[in-house]
């Protein structure tokens, strides 16, 4: 299983369309916001998650989803 970010629906609710808007709105460094939107972040600390939740007015579980890996057996 893999954990992936699901930021798009929350960004749309805010009317944000790019990494710069996310960075400014959430108080993140641009490179962090850019990597989040590209799906390149493999780990994030609770501080980053908290900033995202406050800015996007959501809960941590709204931003993360578990996705089965291709070819993986179900338990």
N, C-alpha and C positions, 0 to 999 in steps of 0.2 A: 504494500500500500504506500501511497505517496500523499503528502499533504500539499495542497495548492492554495494560492491566494485567490479570492474571488472579490476583487475590488471594483470591477466594472459597474455592476448595478448601483453600488453606493456612490461612485463617482458621478454617474449619470443623474442621480437624485440631487447632487450638489451643483450640477452643471459644469463640472470640471472635466476637461478633455485631454489634459496632458500632464506630464511629470512636474512641470513648473508649478501649475496650479495646486497639485497635490502637495508638493514640497512647501509652498508658502502657506497653504491652508492648514496643514498638519504640523508645521514647524519642523520639517525634516530637511536634511541636506538633499540637494538636488540629485546627487548620484544614488542616494538611498531610494528616493521616490522613483527614479528612472528604472532602477533594478527591480523594484517591486512590480512596477507595471509590465516589465518585460518577462516576469516570472523567473528571474535569475537569483532571487534571494532564497537560500536554502535554510537560513535560520534568522530569527529576529528576536531581539530581547523584549521583555515586557514593557519597557519604556517606549519603544517604537510602536508596539501594539496598542498601548494606552493612547498615544498621540493620534493614531489612526482612528481609534474608536471615538475619541472625543470630537475630532474634526468631522468625522462622517456620521456621528450620532448613531452608533450601532454598538453591538456587543462583539467580543472576540470571535464567538462562534459564527457570526454572520460573515466574517472575512476569511475563514479557513474552511476547507472542505477536504475530506479524505477521498482519494480517487484510487480505485484498484489498478494495479499495474497490468499491462497487457500480458496475457498468458498465465497470470497467477491463478492458482486454484482457490476456490471459495472454501471457507472453513465450514 
